[in-house]
């Protein structure tokens, strides 16, 4: 019984952040050192210094996210997923030095990690379905291609996406034909993809822009089924706002300064808008340059746009 109790306390310590998430369902970045002191952990009955330090684990920083119900049916397709409802990414360190910027960076990439994981599961499902039958899934727009790059079947969702971003041309009016631009892109990469035994994400995806919406098209090859396919994903890009700029590691005031810089405001105008002196506005701008590793206003703006995924 004592041994069982010790194991339960050890499990509690190793899963503090996951347990915190299940209590709050707040998936934003959080570190153990932000929640519990060493004294609190010692009170749990297993010495922090004896147990956690013996594993070279002094601090943890975690983000968590909830998986959509549509993924729960994939437990038989992906052995790792197994119908999980939540996932946590936990970073371990041998010392307690997680900074505010670390949490902001994790919060910034959190939606992209979730999207990447859902895409990975969708790819597993696609491989499974392609080996059994020709049908599209509800998770992603799919197009099956022959080894010479010709369309074998296309889902209704994929067709709708293509029509929004690449309207049919007179030379490609057929419902089961790729738009000329996309067909040329596929043809350019065919030879390389077919030479690789397992080519899932070998080719850089084709990205198409439409307002603040972006369509990414991935070309993959499933050798066992001798099948090429395109996976289409559409998402809304992060808006350029003071809040989103803070996710890049800027303070609120620095984010405000950079936001108004993009509106072509001078330092004098910035001071009037924010109720600060011209000298203070200049100092905030210099801090932004230092954090981004740039030297000009334009470079700072471009850095922000790129790291927010607004431009590539």
VMD Tcl script that draws the C-alpha trace (Angstrom):
set ca {
  {0.00 0.00 0.00}
  {2.81 2.40 0.90}
  {4.53 1.62 -2.38}
  {1.30 2.31 -4.29}
  {0.85 5.62 -2.49}
  {4.42 6.61 -3.38}
  {3.79 5.82 -7.05}
  {0.62 7.92 -7.01}
  {2.47 10.88 -5.49}
  {5.25 10.53 -8.07}
  {2.66 10.50 -10.86}
  {1.10 13.63 -9.35}
  {4.44 15.45 -9.42}
  {5.25 14.44 -12.98}
  {1.82 15.53 -14.21}
  {1.30 18.75 -12.26}
  {0.76 20.90 -15.34}
  {-1.52 18.37 -17.03}
  {-3.60 18.15 -13.84}
  {-3.76 21.94 -13.68}
  {-5.04 22.04 -17.27}
  {-7.75 19.45 -16.52}
  {-8.91 21.59 -13.60}
  {-8.97 24.89 -15.51}
  {-8.99 23.93 -19.23}
  {-6.71 26.93 -19.72}
  {-4.28 25.74 -22.38}
  {-2.07 28.85 -22.29}
  {1.61 28.45 -21.38}
  {2.23 27.88 -17.68}
  {5.32 26.79 -15.72}
  {5.47 24.74 -12.51}
  {7.45 27.54 -10.87}
  {4.51 29.91 -11.56}
  {2.04 27.67 -9.74}
  {3.74 25.79 -6.94}
  {6.66 26.43 -4.64}
  {9.23 23.83 -3.69}
  {7.73 23.80 -0.19}
  {4.30 22.91 -1.60}
  {5.73 20.04 -3.60}
  {7.60 18.73 -0.55}
  {4.30 18.70 1.33}
  {2.91 16.17 -1.16}
  {4.91 13.47 0.57}
  {7.65 12.94 -2.02}
  {10.68 15.17 -1.61}
  {11.08 17.57 -4.49}
  {14.86 17.49 -4.17}
  {15.05 13.69 -3.92}
  {12.60 12.90 -6.69}
  {12.43 15.65 -9.29}
  {16.11 16.60 -9.03}
  {17.12 12.97 -9.43}
  {15.50 13.10 -12.86}
  {17.33 16.34 -13.79}
  {13.93 18.04 -13.90}
  {13.84 21.40 -12.10}
  {11.08 23.18 -14.00}
  {8.48 22.54 -16.67}
  {6.63 24.80 -19.10}
  {3.53 23.45 -20.82}
  {0.81 24.28 -23.33}
  {-2.27 22.13 -23.82}
  {-5.12 21.98 -26.28}
  {-8.40 20.19 -26.74}
  {-8.79 17.93 -29.76}
  {-11.99 18.15 -31.83}
  {-14.54 15.36 -31.62}
  {-13.85 14.48 -35.25}
  {-10.42 13.12 -34.24}
  {-11.74 10.71 -31.62}
  {-12.78 8.21 -34.29}
  {-9.17 7.83 -35.40}
  {-7.93 5.73 -32.48}
  {-7.60 2.70 -34.75}
  {-5.82 4.66 -37.47}
  {-3.11 6.36 -35.42}
  {-1.54 4.26 -32.62}
  {-0.31 7.34 -30.74}
  {-3.59 9.21 -30.74}
  {-5.81 6.39 -29.40}
  {-8.86 8.64 -29.13}
  {-7.28 11.19 -26.79}
  {-9.35 14.27 -25.97}
  {-6.51 16.57 -24.88}
  {-2.80 16.90 -25.59}
  {-0.09 18.71 -23.60}
  {3.35 19.75 -24.81}
  {5.70 19.97 -21.82}
  {9.26 21.35 -21.94}
  {11.62 20.24 -19.17}
  {14.64 22.15 -17.87}
  {17.34 21.40 -15.36}
  {17.03 24.87 -13.86}
  {14.26 27.37 -13.16}
  {14.73 30.12 -15.70}
  {11.68 30.15 -17.96}
  {11.11 33.77 -18.95}
  {7.92 35.57 -19.92}
  {9.06 35.49 -23.54}
  {9.21 31.67 -23.47}
  {5.54 31.53 -22.56}
  {4.59 34.14 -25.16}
  {6.41 32.21 -27.89}
  {4.65 28.97 -26.94}
  {1.30 30.76 -26.94}
  {2.10 32.12 -30.40}
  {2.88 28.70 -31.90}
  {0.18 26.83 -29.93}
  {-2.55 27.06 -32.63}
  {-0.02 26.05 -35.29}
  {1.06 23.01 -33.27}
  {-2.55 21.99 -32.83}
  {-3.18 22.42 -36.53}
  {-0.05 20.44 -37.40}
  {-1.08 17.59 -35.10}
  {-4.60 17.49 -36.54}
  {-3.08 17.49 -40.02}
  {-0.81 14.58 -39.08}
  {-3.79 12.58 -37.88}
  {-5.69 13.52 -41.04}
  {-2.78 12.22 -43.12}
  {-2.82 8.91 -41.24}
  {-6.52 8.62 -41.92}
  {-6.00 9.53 -45.55}
  {-3.41 6.76 -45.98}
  {-5.80 4.28 -44.41}
  {-8.74 5.27 -46.59}
  {-6.67 5.44 -49.77}
  {-5.58 1.83 -49.31}
  {-9.20 0.69 -48.99}
  {-11.43 3.00 -50.96}
  {-11.52 6.26 -52.86}
  {-13.32 8.73 -50.71}
  {-12.56 12.04 -49.10}
  {-12.57 12.66 -45.39}
  {-14.37 15.34 -43.44}
  {-11.13 16.49 -41.86}
  {-9.41 17.84 -44.96}
  {-9.89 18.44 -48.65}
  {-8.25 15.54 -50.54}
  {-7.39 14.89 -54.16}
  {-6.07 11.50 -55.32}
  {-3.66 11.53 -58.26}
  {-2.24 8.81 -60.46}
  {1.54 8.49 -60.71}
  {1.51 10.67 -63.83}
  {-0.19 13.46 -61.87}
  {-3.70 13.10 -63.25}
  {-6.76 13.43 -60.99}
  {-8.39 10.11 -60.06}
  {-10.90 11.57 -57.65}
  {-11.46 14.82 -55.84}
  {-13.58 15.50 -52.78}
  {-16.35 18.07 -52.87}
  {-14.56 20.10 -50.20}
  {-11.31 20.17 -52.19}
  {-13.17 21.18 -55.35}
  {-14.82 24.09 -53.52}
  {-11.45 25.26 -52.15}
  {-9.80 25.16 -55.57}
  {-12.67 27.07 -57.16}
  {-12.29 29.85 -54.57}
  {-8.53 30.27 -55.01}
  {-8.02 29.09 -58.62}
  {-11.23 29.62 -60.60}
  {-11.60 27.20 -63.55}
  {-10.03 28.39 -66.78}
  {-11.24 27.64 -70.34}
  {-8.49 25.03 -70.68}
  {-9.47 23.16 -67.52}
  {-13.28 23.13 -67.36}
  {-13.65 19.53 -66.19}
  {-14.70 18.94 -62.57}
  {-12.02 16.25 -62.26}
  {-9.16 18.32 -63.66}
  {-6.70 20.44 -61.72}
  {-6.43 24.15 -62.55}
  {-3.53 24.79 -64.95}
  {-1.39 26.55 -62.33}
  {-1.76 23.71 -59.82}
  {-1.21 21.01 -62.46}
  {2.07 22.66 -63.50}
  {3.19 22.79 -59.85}
  {2.40 19.08 -59.42}
  {4.22 18.16 -62.64}
  {7.37 20.01 -61.53}
  {7.63 17.89 -58.37}
  {6.46 14.50 -59.63}
  {9.86 13.02 -60.47}
  {11.40 13.91 -57.10}
  {8.43 12.68 -55.04}
  {8.19 9.33 -56.84}
  {11.84 8.55 -56.11}
  {11.33 8.71 -52.34}
  {10.06 5.64 -50.51}
  {7.93 7.60 -48.04}
  {7.36 11.18 -49.26}
  {4.82 12.78 -46.97}
  {6.11 16.34 -46.46}
  {9.12 16.40 -48.76}
  {7.84 19.16 -51.03}
  {7.33 22.67 -49.69}
  {3.54 23.25 -49.77}
  {2.01 25.54 -52.35}
  {0.47 28.55 -50.61}
  {-2.31 30.63 -52.14}
  {-3.63 33.88 -50.66}
  {-7.20 35.23 -50.72}
  {-7.75 38.21 -48.44}
  {-6.80 37.09 -44.92}
  {-7.40 33.45 -45.88}
  {-4.59 31.14 -46.98}
  {-4.81 27.79 -48.74}
  {-1.87 25.40 -48.29}
  {-1.59 22.45 -50.67}
  {0.61 19.50 -49.68}
  {1.82 16.88 -52.18}
  {2.44 13.40 -50.75}
  {3.12 9.92 -52.08}
  {1.91 6.63 -50.63}
  {4.14 3.97 -52.26}
  {2.29 0.89 -51.02}
  {-0.83 2.06 -52.80}
  {1.18 3.64 -55.63}
  {-0.87 6.73 -54.91}
  {-0.17 10.44 -54.97}
  {-2.52 12.81 -53.25}
  {-2.97 16.47 -52.44}
  {-4.05 17.60 -49.00}
  {-5.68 21.05 -48.93}
  {-5.85 23.16 -45.78}
  {-7.40 26.58 -45.37}
  {-6.90 28.86 -42.38}
  {-7.33 32.47 -41.33}
  {-4.12 34.35 -40.67}
  {-3.34 36.07 -37.39}
  {-4.49 39.68 -37.34}
  {-1.98 42.50 -36.86}
  {-2.96 43.98 -33.51}
  {-1.42 45.22 -30.29}
  {-2.37 41.95 -28.59}
  {-0.80 39.79 -31.30}
  {2.40 41.88 -31.20}
  {2.73 41.11 -27.48}
  {2.95 37.42 -28.40}
  {6.25 38.24 -30.11}
  {7.78 39.18 -26.76}
  {6.98 42.90 -26.72}
  {5.61 44.73 -23.71}
  {2.20 46.33 -24.14}
  {3.76 49.77 -24.63}
  {6.30 48.46 -27.16}
  {3.48 46.72 -29.01}
  {1.53 49.98 -29.10}
  {4.56 51.83 -30.48}
  {5.14 49.26 -33.23}
  {1.43 49.15 -34.08}
  {1.33 52.91 -34.66}
  {4.66 52.81 -36.51}
  {2.87 50.70 -39.13}
  {0.37 53.54 -39.44}
  {3.28 55.80 -40.48}
  {3.21 57.83 -37.27}
  {6.26 59.95 -36.34}
  {7.84 59.83 -32.88}
  {6.18 63.14 -32.05}
  {2.78 61.79 -33.12}
  {3.43 58.60 -31.15}
  {4.13 60.63 -28.04}
  {0.87 62.55 -28.43}
  {-1.13 59.37 -29.08}
  {0.31 57.42 -26.16}
  {0.83 60.25 -23.72}
  {4.61 59.84 -23.58}
  {7.57 61.96 -24.57}
  {9.29 61.71 -27.94}
  {12.41 60.48 -26.14}
  {10.47 57.69 -24.42}
  {8.87 56.66 -27.71}
  {12.32 56.47 -29.28}
  {13.57 54.32 -26.38}
  {10.67 51.88 -26.85}
  {11.50 51.66 -30.54}
  {15.14 50.90 -29.76}
  {14.02 48.10 -27.42}
  {11.92 46.64 -30.24}
  {14.95 46.68 -32.56}
  {17.02 44.88 -29.93}
  {14.39 42.18 -29.29}
  {13.82 41.52 -33.01}
  {17.49 41.80 -33.96}
  {16.81 44.51 -36.58}
  {17.96 48.09 -37.15}
  {15.14 49.87 -39.01}
  {11.42 50.47 -38.68}
  {10.70 48.61 -41.90}
  {12.70 45.60 -40.73}
  {10.81 45.57 -37.43}
  {7.45 45.67 -39.21}
  {8.49 42.92 -41.65}
  {9.74 40.78 -38.75}
  {6.36 41.09 -37.02}
  {4.37 40.35 -40.16}
  {6.44 37.26 -40.93}
  {6.38 35.84 -37.41}
  {2.63 36.37 -37.13}
  {2.17 34.43 -40.37}
  {0.59 37.39 -42.15}
  {3.21 37.26 -44.90}
  {5.71 34.55 -45.84}
}
mol new
graphics top color blue
foreach p $ca { graphics top sphere $p radius 0.5 }
foreach p [lrange $ca 0 end-1] q [lrange $ca 1 end] { graphics top cylinder $p $q radius 0.2 }
display resetview
